[in-house]
Amino acid sequence: MAPVVLEARSGDGTVGEFLDRLAARTPTPASGSVAALCVAQAAALVVMVARFCDAQRVVERAERLVEQAHRLAGEDERAFRTVAEAWALPRATSSEEHARRSAIDEALLGSAEPQVRVVETAIEVLVLTDQLRPAARAGLLADLAAAGEVARAGSAIARTNVESNLQGLPASDERSELHRRIGVAKEMT
């Protein structure tokens, strides 16, 4: 068995570099990136199992989900940089405070979109795990189970992020639509 190499290169640096950035006292990356990367890892496990099952259509779909979830991690970081910039706006005068509050609300609303898409991507990963289960040999069932659990974890983190970030915002059609997409049945106030 080959050792786990935590310094393997990816397009965005090493795993170790990401963990260092995650541990830093900065607004990004944070739980949104972790949620997206959980879903990317779950989809990658599905790709591996699908290859062993000679399920090429599932391989292709899951590969797209890996890329999508990985892209969402970056989108989440950009969205939260916007939130941090809004929080840093001046608030010395009443008009500055009003402009700042509006910018924060808008940025928080915008930051929910990548996380909502993480939830939607996780659901697609879970559908693929269910499709593969009947064809998977016993040795691959643990990988499918891991994919399912990690996708669920990423989804739970993303849902919590959405609910937390939208909690204090005024009711709007956009806010309601974001809640609907993550499965919140009633309007959150």
Sine and cosine of phi, psi and omega as CSV:
sin_phi,cos_phi,sin_psi,cos_psi,sin_omega,cos_omega
0.00,0.00,0.74,-0.67,0.01,-1.00
-0.97,0.25,0.57,-0.82,0.04,-1.00
-0.94,0.34,0.41,-0.91,0.10,-0.99
-0.97,0.25,0.80,-0.61,-0.02,-1.00
-0.96,-0.28,0.97,-0.23,-0.03,-1.00
-0.97,0.26,-0.14,0.99,0.01,-1.00
-0.96,-0.29,0.34,0.94,0.06,-1.00
-0.86,0.50,0.65,-0.76,-0.04,-1.00
-0.98,0.19,0.63,-0.78,0.17,-0.99
-0.78,-0.62,0.03,-1.00,0.01,-1.00
-0.89,0.46,-0.34,0.94,-0.07,-1.00
-0.92,-0.38,0.31,0.95,-0.03,-1.00
0.94,-0.34,-0.29,-0.96,-0.03,-1.00
-0.99,-0.10,0.28,-0.96,0.10,-1.00
-0.87,0.49,-0.67,0.74,0.02,-1.00
-0.87,0.49,-0.66,0.75,0.04,-1.00
-0.90,0.44,-0.66,0.75,0.04,-1.00
-0.88,0.47,-0.70,0.71,-0.01,-1.00
-0.89,0.45,-0.60,0.80,0.07,-1.00
-0.90,0.45,-0.70,0.71,0.04,-1.00
-0.90,0.44,-0.63,0.78,0.00,-1.00
-0.90,0.44,-0.61,0.80,-0.04,-1.00
-0.99,0.17,-0.21,0.98,-0.04,-1.00
-0.95,0.32,0.36,-0.93,0.03,-1.00
-1.00,0.08,0.94,0.34,0.02,-1.00
-0.68,-0.73,0.38,-0.92,-0.03,-1.00
-0.95,0.33,-0.38,0.92,0.03,-1.00
-0.65,-0.76,0.53,-0.85,-0.08,1.00
-0.96,0.29,0.34,-0.94,0.03,-1.00
-0.52,-0.85,-0.48,-0.88,-0.13,-0.99
-0.87,0.49,-0.49,0.87,0.03,-1.00
-0.91,0.42,-0.67,0.75,0.06,-1.00
-0.92,0.40,-0.65,0.76,0.03,-1.00
-0.88,0.48,-0.69,0.72,0.01,-1.00
-0.86,0.51,-0.74,0.67,-0.02,-1.00
-0.89,0.45,-0.66,0.75,-0.01,-1.00
-0.95,0.32,-0.50,0.86,0.13,-0.99
-0.86,0.51,-0.72,0.69,-0.03,-1.00
-0.92,0.39,-0.61,0.79,0.05,-1.00
-0.88,0.47,-0.67,0.74,0.02,-1.00
-0.91,0.41,-0.65,0.76,0.03,-1.00
-0.87,0.49,-0.70,0.71,0.01,-1.00
-0.90,0.43,-0.60,0.80,0.04,-1.00
-0.90,0.44,-0.62,0.78,0.09,-1.00
-0.89,0.46,-0.63,0.77,0.04,-1.00
-0.89,0.46,-0.66,0.75,0.05,-1.00
-0.84,0.55,-0.74,0.67,-0.04,-1.00
-0.87,0.49,-0.74,0.68,0.00,-1.00
-0.90,0.44,-0.67,0.74,0.00,-1.00
-0.88,0.48,-0.58,0.81,0.05,-1.00
-0.90,0.43,-0.68,0.74,0.04,-1.00
-0.91,0.41,-0.46,0.89,0.00,-1.00
-1.00,-0.02,0.07,1.00,-0.05,-1.00
0.79,0.62,0.67,0.74,0.01,-1.00
-0.97,-0.26,0.97,0.23,-0.14,-0.99
-0.86,0.50,-0.62,0.78,0.01,-1.00
-0.89,0.45,-0.62,0.78,0.04,-1.00
-0.94,0.35,-0.64,0.77,0.06,-1.00
-0.82,0.57,-0.77,0.64,-0.06,-1.00
-0.89,0.45,-0.69,0.72,0.00,-1.00
-0.91,0.42,-0.71,0.71,-0.03,-1.00
-0.92,0.40,-0.58,0.81,0.06,-1.00
-0.88,0.47,-0.64,0.77,0.05,-1.00
-0.90,0.44,-0.59,0.80,0.01,-1.00
-0.94,0.35,-0.59,0.81,0.08,-1.00
-0.86,0.52,-0.77,0.64,-0.01,-1.00
-0.88,0.47,-0.68,0.73,-0.02,-1.00
-0.88,0.47,-0.74,0.67,-0.02,-1.00
-0.91,0.42,-0.63,0.77,0.03,-1.00
-0.89,0.46,-0.68,0.73,0.04,-1.00
-0.89,0.46,-0.62,0.79,0.00,-1.00
-0.90,0.43,-0.51,0.86,0.07,-1.00
-0.87,0.49,-0.70,0.71,0.04,-1.00
-0.92,0.39,-0.65,0.76,0.04,-1.00
-0.89,0.46,-0.61,0.79,0.03,-1.00
-0.90,0.44,-0.69,0.72,0.01,-1.00
-0.87,0.48,-0.69,0.72,0.02,-1.00
-0.89,0.45,-0.66,0.75,-0.01,-1.00
-0.89,0.45,-0.64,0.77,-0.02,-1.00
-0.98,0.20,-0.36,0.93,0.17,-0.99
-0.91,0.42,-0.62,0.79,0.04,-1.00
-0.90,0.44,-0.65,0.76,0.05,-1.00
-0.88,0.47,-0.72,0.69,-0.01,-1.00
-0.88,0.47,-0.65,0.76,0.03,-1.00
-0.89,0.45,-0.62,0.78,0.02,-1.00
-0.91,0.41,-0.67,0.74,0.03,-1.00
-0.90,0.45,-0.45,0.89,-0.04,-1.00
-1.00,0.08,-0.07,1.00,0.00,-1.00
-0.90,0.45,0.48,-0.88,0.00,-1.00
-0.91,0.41,0.44,-0.90,0.00,-1.00
-0.59,-0.81,0.50,0.87,-0.05,-1.00
-0.94,0.35,-0.58,0.81,-0.01,-1.00
-0.95,-0.31,0.23,-0.97,0.02,-1.00
-0.88,0.48,-0.67,0.74,0.00,-1.00
-0.93,0.36,-0.59,0.81,0.07,-1.00
-0.91,0.42,-0.67,0.75,0.01,-1.00
-0.89,0.45,-0.67,0.74,0.03,-1.00
-0.89,0.45,-0.71,0.71,0.01,-1.00
-0.90,0.44,-0.65,0.76,0.03,-1.00
-0.89,0.45,-0.74,0.67,-0.01,-1.00
-0.87,0.49,-0.66,0.75,0.04,-1.00
-0.90,0.44,-0.66,0.75,0.01,-1.00
-0.91,0.42,-0.65,0.76,0.03,-1.00
-0.89,0.45,-0.75,0.66,-0.01,-1.00
-0.85,0.53,-0.71,0.71,-0.01,-1.00
-0.90,0.44,-0.68,0.74,-0.01,-1.00
-0.92,0.40,-0.66,0.75,0.03,-1.00
-0.90,0.43,-0.65,0.76,0.05,-1.00
-0.89,0.46,-0.71,0.71,0.02,-1.00
-0.91,0.41,-0.53,0.85,-0.02,-1.00
-0.94,0.34,-0.29,0.96,-0.01,-1.00
-0.96,0.28,-0.49,0.87,-0.09,-1.00
-0.85,0.52,-0.76,0.65,0.03,-1.00
-0.86,0.50,-0.60,0.80,-0.02,-1.00
-0.95,0.33,-0.60,0.80,0.08,-1.00
-0.88,0.47,-0.66,0.75,0.01,-1.00
-0.93,0.36,-0.47,0.88,0.12,-0.99
-0.89,0.45,-0.71,0.71,0.04,-1.00
-0.86,0.50,-0.73,0.68,-0.01,-1.00
-0.89,0.46,-0.63,0.78,0.03,-1.00
-0.92,0.39,-0.65,0.76,0.04,-1.00
-0.86,0.50,-0.65,0.76,0.02,-1.00
-0.88,0.47,-0.67,0.75,0.04,-1.00
-0.89,0.45,-0.64,0.77,0.05,-1.00
-0.88,0.47,-0.68,0.73,0.00,-1.00
-0.90,0.43,-0.60,0.80,0.06,-1.00
-0.88,0.48,-0.69,0.73,0.00,-1.00
-0.91,0.41,-0.60,0.80,0.04,-1.00
-0.89,0.46,-0.64,0.76,0.04,-1.00
-0.90,0.43,-0.62,0.78,0.01,-1.00
-0.91,0.41,-0.56,0.83,-0.04,-1.00
-0.99,0.14,-0.44,0.90,-0.13,-0.99
-0.77,0.64,-0.73,0.68,-0.03,-1.00
-0.90,0.43,-0.46,0.89,-0.05,-1.00
-1.00,-0.04,-0.22,0.98,-0.10,-0.99
-0.98,0.20,0.71,-0.70,0.11,-0.99
-0.93,0.36,0.31,-0.95,-0.05,-1.00
-0.80,0.60,-0.64,0.77,-0.02,-1.00
-0.92,0.39,-0.31,0.95,-0.01,-1.00
-0.99,-0.13,-0.19,0.98,-0.04,-1.00
-0.90,0.44,-0.57,0.82,0.04,-1.00
-0.91,0.42,-0.59,0.80,0.04,-1.00
-0.92,0.39,-0.65,0.76,0.06,-1.00
-0.91,0.41,-0.64,0.77,0.04,-1.00
-0.89,0.46,-0.68,0.73,0.03,-1.00
-0.89,0.46,-0.68,0.73,0.02,-1.00
-0.86,0.51,-0.70,0.71,0.01,-1.00
-0.89,0.45,-0.71,0.70,-0.02,-1.00
-0.92,0.40,-0.66,0.76,-0.01,-1.00
-0.94,0.35,-0.62,0.78,0.07,-1.00
-0.89,0.45,-0.67,0.74,0.03,-1.00
-0.89,0.45,-0.65,0.76,0.02,-1.00
-0.89,0.46,-0.72,0.69,0.03,-1.00
-0.87,0.49,-0.65,0.76,0.02,-1.00
-0.91,0.42,-0.68,0.73,-0.01,-1.00
-0.90,0.45,-0.66,0.75,0.03,-1.00
-0.89,0.45,-0.72,0.69,-0.03,-1.00
-0.90,0.44,-0.66,0.75,0.03,-1.00
-0.88,0.48,-0.70,0.71,0.01,-1.00
-0.88,0.48,-0.67,0.75,0.04,-1.00
-0.87,0.50,-0.72,0.69,-0.02,-1.00
-0.88,0.48,-0.77,0.63,-0.04,-1.00
-0.88,0.48,-0.66,0.75,0.00,-1.00
-0.91,0.42,-0.71,0.70,-0.06,-1.00
-0.96,0.30,-0.46,0.89,-0.01,-1.00
-1.00,-0.05,-0.20,0.98,-0.12,-0.99
-0.79,0.62,-0.73,0.68,-0.09,-1.00
-1.00,-0.03,0.04,1.00,-0.05,-1.00
-0.99,0.11,0.49,-0.87,0.04,-1.00
-0.90,0.43,0.48,-0.88,0.03,-1.00
-0.87,0.50,0.66,-0.75,0.05,-1.00
-0.39,-0.92,0.29,-0.96,0.06,-1.00
-0.88,0.47,-0.64,0.77,-0.01,-1.00
-0.90,0.44,-0.70,0.72,0.04,-1.00
-0.88,0.47,-0.70,0.71,0.02,-1.00
-0.88,0.48,-0.65,0.76,0.00,-1.00
-0.90,0.43,-0.65,0.76,0.04,-1.00
-0.89,0.46,-0.69,0.72,0.05,-1.00
-0.88,0.48,-0.69,0.73,0.00,-1.00
-0.86,0.51,-0.69,0.73,-0.05,-1.00
-0.91,0.42,-0.44,0.90,0.05,-1.00
-0.99,-0.10,0.06,1.00,0.10,-0.99
1.00,-0.05,0.30,0.96,0.08,-1.00
-0.99,0.10,0.89,-0.46,-0.15,-0.99
-0.97,0.26,-0.55,0.83,-0.06,-1.00
-0.89,-0.46,0.37,-0.93,0.01,-1.00
-0.90,0.43,0.78,-0.63,0.04,-1.00
-1.00,0.10,0.69,-0.72,0.02,-1.00
-0.89,-0.46,0.00,0.00,0.00,0.00
